[in-house]
Every structure is written in C-alpha cells, then in structure tokens.
Amino acid sequence: MLFHVKMTVNLPLDMNPERAAQLKADEKALAQRLQEQGKWRHLWRIAGLYANYSVFDVPSVEALHDTLMLLPLFPYMDIEIDGLCRHPSSIHADDR
C-alpha cells in the first residue's frame, strides 16, 4: 500500500545541541535504510520548513504506523497521512 506522509519536525528550542545532532544522524541512517529496503519510496524536503513529503510503500496501515514509530524524531513530529491508490486517468502503468 502506498501512503503520502507529511512530517513536520518541532524540536524543542532548549534541546541539547549534541542530542539534536545525534537524533538527526540516527534519523538519516534509518531513513536511508528504509529507502534501500523500498519501504520509503520518495523523500522530498519542503522548502523553508523543517518538514518533508514522503511516499511509503508498506503492506498495511499498521506497518506504516510501526515504521513511523521507529523514527528517532517521531516524538517531535506532527504527521499527516493520506492513503494512495491508482487514479484511473493516470497515463503511467507503474507507481512512479
């Protein structure tokens, strides 16, 4: 199943800088691993915000939930999720 996910990160202003840097490094490593596994299909930065638009390809809503909860920055995120399905007017035969 494909899901469009908007993640907005809100780190506390008084967070220890070393802690923030470690969370970001851990987040990057996991995000890249999930992309290599094909679970995190697309990752796009939203210009001017500490946020992204992503497309996840996972077997279920529960799998998406479990994956998102693994993210080191999850406790500091506002997340919006939309399920996706093929549009009948799409000219593409794949999920590009």
VOGU-3710 file (C-alpha; in Angstrom, 3 decimals, decimal comma):
1> mlfhvkmtvn> 0,000/0,000/0,000  1,195/3,484/-0,795  0,916/6,334/1,699  1,651/10,041/1,280  3,074/11,294/4,565  3,838/14,864/5,610  6,231/15,049/8,563  6,912/18,341/10,313  9,664/18,293/12,937  9,395/20,516/16,018
11> lpldmnpera> 12,500/20,089/18,162  12,367/21,948/21,486  14,314/25,196/21,332  16,137/24,272/24,533  17,160/20,778/23,354  20,812/19,967/23,939  22,600/20,534/20,581  24,539/17,257/20,850  21,292/15,360/21,493  19,649/17,055/18,492
21> aqlkadekal> 22,635/16,230/16,267  22,558/12,563/17,354  18,803/12,284/16,724  19,248/13,786/13,243  22,132/11,425/12,420  20,147/8,400/13,633  17,096/9,576/11,658  19,155/9,934/8,477  20,654/6,455/8,850  17,251/4,836/9,365
31> aqrlqeqgkw> 15,639/6,834/6,539  18,354/5,707/4,144  17,991/2,071/5,255  14,212/2,205/4,731  14,775/3,718/1,270  17,227/0,939/0,377  14,602/-1,607/1,500  11,988/0,029/-0,752  9,687/0,964/2,141  10,394/4,720/1,914
41> rhlwriagly> 9,879/5,320/-1,820  10,222/9,095/-2,022  11,575/11,752/0,335  11,172/15,428/-0,517  12,121/18,429/1,620  9,519/21,182/1,888  11,336/24,423/1,094  11,597/26,791/4,033  10,345/24,297/6,642  11,831/21,559/8,788
51> anysvfdvps> 9,418/19,160/7,090  9,138/16,639/4,296  6,705/14,937/1,981  7,307/11,222/1,685  5,776/8,207/-0,013  5,908/4,916/1,884  5,235/1,503/0,366  4,278/-0,875/3,169  1,808/-3,769/3,415  -0,686/-2,134/5,798
61> vealhdtlml> -1,671/0,846/7,917  -0,257/-1,000/10,912  3,081/-1,467/9,138  3,201/2,259/8,365  2,422/3,092/11,996  5,132/0,738/13,244  7,659/2,154/10,763  6,944/5,760/11,688  7,223/4,994/15,395  10,772/3,684/14,790
71> lplfpymdie> 11,918/7,114/13,599  14,172/8,771/16,197  12,470/12,130/15,570  8,947/10,639/15,853  8,284/12,147/19,316  8,929/15,608/17,847  6,852/15,236/14,659  3,442/16,343/13,538  2,392/13,781/10,927  -0,352/13,847/8,293
81> idglcrhpss> -1,113/10,678/6,303  -3,110/10,032/3,129  -3,614/6,595/1,607  -2,948/6,499/-2,140  -4,427/4,417/-4,934  -4,053/4,493/-8,699  -6,037/7,181/-10,486  -7,966/5,864/-13,491  -6,774/8,797/-15,647  -3,070/8,191/-14,970
91> ihaddr> -1,046/7,501/-18,115  1,608/5,583/-16,133  1,432/1,826/-15,727  3,653/1,897/-12,633  3,809/3,784/-9,346  6,284/6,491/-10,337
//
